[in-house]
Amino acid sequence: MSGHRCPGNRNKSCRSTAVTAILNDMNDNDISRQHCDVMVVGGGAAGLSAALVLSRARRRVAVVDAGAPRNSPAAHMQGYLSRDGLPPHDLLVFGREEVRGYGGQLIAGTVTGVDRGAGPGFRVHLASGSLLTARRLIVATGLRDGLPDIPGIRERWGRDLLHCPYCHGYEVRDQQLGVLGATPDAVQHALLVRQWSSDVIFFPHTDTLTADEREQLIACDVGIVDGSVTRLVVDDDLLRGIELDNGTIIGRTAVFVRPRLIPNTGLLAEMGCAIDDDGWVKVDPSGRTSLPGVWVAGNAANPRAQVITAAGEGSSVAIAVNADLVGEDVQHAVETSRRGDST
């Protein structure tokens, strides 16, 4: 994966030297109070895409980002049309440059609270103590991955311990692959990974396979190795295999695991947005939450969204938000006009 070519990067290197400069430019130390039409919380693909569309619509937009993208461990992102193989950090660099080019503001910081202002808008509090106000909010805070508590898992995450075969399967095609159980839909994950290699072994770990599951795996030539997994075996910074509780080591060069997907909806819940029983915010098809003026884009509402999907959702939500603002602007203009006619 690390040797994969990175086309379509505007003549920049795969690890752009502009990353540090752009990040250092994002700070809120000198912000005391600022008003914007739309505040975007979260500066990943969804948030930046929304900010780009709204900036081009000549809205005053600010993006607040804590600088902890979910895909930061990955060296490259795949399957993004025209950016296949690009490092995730570089996509953010390009996106920030584009947003800034249309007048959008980028702020490095963490939103600690949101409350209603005197009018229909919101007051947004940052960890630095800064206060910003906005007419509308787009929350694009993403999700986090709940991983099994096995030695080596977190260290190899996004490298040779992988989640999405559509994102990483081609880069490890025809290799010795493992799929770790004891996570939601792990058997289905193993059957899917089988598409990229004829040498796939499923490790149930602490799960007990049903007769139907075992039959499906065997029928699809997926190996099964029972026993609890104690660690990932790493040598010379490369995954070499999986060790079981009886000391047996099964050689594997990459392992897939389907993590628990945990939405970053704490801010939305504190604001009073409706949350379902699984912890996901409830939104309508446009991304609008139950709280007027608040929309959500990307993985914060859609656990299946890949980077390109999240970017598309950010654009779609931005268009819905702008339409809502236009409606409010028209109403205000009409009311102003009527007051003028009566005087």
Secondary structure, 3 states (H helix, E strand, C coil): CCCCCCCCCCCCCCCCCHHHHHHHHCCCCCCCEEEEEEEEECCCHHHHHHHHHHHHCCCCEEEEECCCCCCCCCCCCCCCCCCCCCCHHHHHHHHHHHHHHCCCEEEECCEEEEEECCCCCEEEEECCCCEEEEEEEEECCCEEEECCCCCCHHHHECCCEECCHHHHCHHHCCCCEEEECCCCCHHHHHHHHHHHCCCEEEECCCCCCCHHHHHHHHHCCCEECCCCEEEEEEECCEEEEEEECCCCEEECCEEEECCEEEECCHHHHHHCCCECCCCCECCCCCCECCCCCEEECHHHCCCCCCHHHHHHHHHHHHHHHHHHHHHHHHHHHHHHHHHHHCC
